[in-house]
Amino acid sequence: MSENKDNKKTIKIWTGMNKNGFLVIFSDKPVRDKESGKWLGTMYANSVVYKMVKEIIEKTPYNWNNEPEYFEFSYS
């Protein structure tokens, strides 16, 4: 989380969809591990952010074959 000149806080995350369909969130760009079927990286844990991202992703055809997606949320 960082803060900009307008005193807004920013959350920057990366998402990946494991081969089993489980959504994972990272604080850095993850790497695909084809052998395990999982994305690897520094996990990001925030249940509110996870829920928001999951609601967005569920409306898309996003899956294991897609590259990781970057999201940036700002709030004050």
Residue frames as qw, qx, qy, qz and C-alpha x, y, z in Angstrom:
[[0.000, 0.892, 0.453, 0.000, 0.00, 0.00, 0.00],
 [0.428, 0.041, 0.009, 0.903, 1.32, 3.44, -0.87],
 [0.016, 0.816, 0.420, -0.397, 0.11, 7.00, -0.42],
 [0.464, 0.466, 0.307, 0.688, 0.10, 9.71, -3.10],
 [0.176, 0.120, -0.130, 0.968, 0.11, 13.52, -2.95],
 [0.446, -0.390, -0.266, -0.760, -3.71, 13.69, -2.58],
 [0.356, -0.298, 0.704, -0.538, -3.50, 11.59, 0.61],
 [0.895, 0.103, -0.117, -0.417, -5.12, 8.72, -1.25],
 [0.514, -0.390, 0.764, 0.022, -3.91, 5.27, -0.36],
 [0.665, 0.436, -0.438, -0.420, -3.26, 2.86, -3.20],
 [0.747, -0.199, 0.631, -0.060, -3.38, -0.92, -3.16],
 [0.473, 0.570, -0.554, -0.379, -1.48, -2.56, -6.03],
 [0.700, -0.159, 0.681, -0.146, -2.03, -6.25, -6.64],
 [0.330, 0.309, -0.758, -0.470, -1.63, -8.99, -9.23],
 [0.794, -0.008, 0.410, -0.449, -4.11, -11.81, -9.71],
 [0.235, 0.303, -0.866, -0.322, -3.79, -15.27, -11.16],
 [0.863, -0.061, 0.071, -0.497, -6.15, -18.19, -11.59],
 [0.338, -0.370, 0.865, 0.026, -4.69, -21.53, -10.58],
 [0.261, 0.088, -0.840, -0.468, -5.38, -24.50, -12.83],
 [0.112, -0.341, -0.913, 0.195, -7.99, -25.75, -10.33],
 [0.096, -0.706, -0.491, -0.501, -9.94, -22.48, -10.72],
 [0.489, -0.701, -0.344, 0.388, -8.85, -20.92, -7.41],
 [0.227, 0.888, 0.003, 0.400, -8.20, -17.16, -7.61],
 [0.704, -0.381, -0.187, 0.569, -4.94, -16.05, -5.97],
 [0.090, 0.976, 0.036, 0.197, -3.73, -12.52, -5.24],
 [0.775, -0.083, -0.101, 0.618, -0.13, -11.33, -4.97],
 [0.168, -0.903, -0.033, 0.393, 1.70, -8.15, -4.08],
 [0.079, -0.588, 0.577, 0.561, 4.12, -8.70, -6.98],
 [0.689, 0.382, -0.375, -0.489, 3.82, -10.22, -10.46],
 [0.797, -0.238, 0.540, -0.132, 3.48, -13.99, -10.04],
 [0.170, 0.449, -0.799, -0.361, 5.18, -16.73, -12.03],
 [0.885, 0.058, -0.112, -0.448, 3.26, -19.66, -13.55],
 [0.273, -0.383, 0.881, -0.044, 4.37, -23.08, -12.26],
 [0.662, 0.182, -0.474, -0.551, 3.11, -25.45, -14.97],
 [0.383, 0.101, -0.908, 0.137, 4.08, -28.54, -12.99],
 [0.009, -0.227, -0.771, 0.595, 1.96, -27.68, -9.94],
 [0.026, -0.615, -0.662, -0.427, -0.74, -25.76, -11.83],
 [0.325, -0.822, -0.357, 0.303, -0.31, -22.80, -9.49],
 [0.270, 0.830, -0.087, 0.480, 0.85, -19.21, -9.66],
 [0.727, -0.347, -0.300, 0.512, 3.79, -18.45, -7.36],
 [0.199, 0.615, -0.063, 0.761, 4.72, -15.14, -5.75],
 [0.084, 0.009, -0.586, 0.806, 4.33, -13.04, -2.62],
 [0.170, -0.574, -0.788, -0.140, 0.78, -13.68, -1.46],
 [0.121, -0.256, 0.112, -0.953, -1.43, -10.69, -0.64],
 [0.247, -0.417, -0.864, 0.136, -4.00, -11.25, 2.11],
 [0.199, 0.122, 0.231, -0.945, -6.93, -8.86, 2.45],
 [0.253, 0.367, 0.893, -0.059, -10.41, -10.36, 2.49],
 [0.298, 0.749, 0.268, -0.528, -12.12, -7.14, 1.33],
 [0.176, 0.617, -0.529, -0.555, -9.81, -6.78, -1.69],
 [0.158, -0.062, 0.966, 0.194, -10.12, -10.50, -2.46],
 [0.341, 0.536, 0.724, -0.269, -13.92, -10.28, -2.49],
 [0.301, 0.771, -0.018, -0.561, -13.91, -7.22, -4.79],
 [0.095, 0.502, -0.730, -0.453, -11.47, -8.80, -7.24],
 [0.248, 0.107, 0.962, 0.024, -13.31, -12.14, -7.19],
 [0.402, 0.649, 0.502, -0.405, -16.59, -10.39, -8.08],
 [0.285, 0.734, -0.321, -0.526, -14.88, -8.72, -11.04],
 [0.020, -0.371, 0.885, 0.280, -13.11, -11.88, -12.24],
 [0.407, 0.236, 0.862, -0.189, -16.23, -14.06, -11.98],
 [0.494, 0.711, 0.251, -0.433, -17.85, -11.92, -14.71],
 [0.304, 0.723, -0.517, -0.343, -15.05, -12.73, -17.16],
 [0.968, 0.168, -0.178, -0.061, -13.70, -15.85, -18.89],
 [0.015, 0.764, -0.606, 0.222, -10.43, -15.44, -16.93],
 [0.982, -0.174, 0.010, -0.067, -8.70, -18.78, -16.27],
 [0.767, -0.418, 0.331, 0.357, -5.34, -20.59, -15.93],
 [0.683, 0.372, 0.357, 0.516, -4.45, -19.90, -19.56],
 [0.103, 0.949, 0.101, 0.280, -4.55, -16.12, -19.02],
 [0.475, 0.317, -0.381, 0.727, -1.55, -14.09, -17.93],
 [0.304, -0.486, -0.572, 0.587, -1.67, -12.45, -14.47],
 [0.039, 0.796, 0.356, 0.489, -3.76, -9.28, -14.23],
 [0.318, -0.005, -0.358, 0.878, -2.70, -6.09, -12.46],
 [0.228, -0.802, -0.496, -0.241, -5.19, -4.10, -10.38],
 [0.275, 0.099, -0.327, 0.899, -4.77, -0.80, -8.59],
 [0.297, -0.756, -0.568, -0.132, -7.32, 0.46, -6.06],
 [0.206, 0.265, -0.260, 0.905, -7.21, 3.97, -4.58],
 [0.405, -0.728, -0.539, -0.121, -9.13, 5.22, -1.56],
 [0.093, 0.565, -0.298, 0.763, -8.95, 8.02, 0.99]]
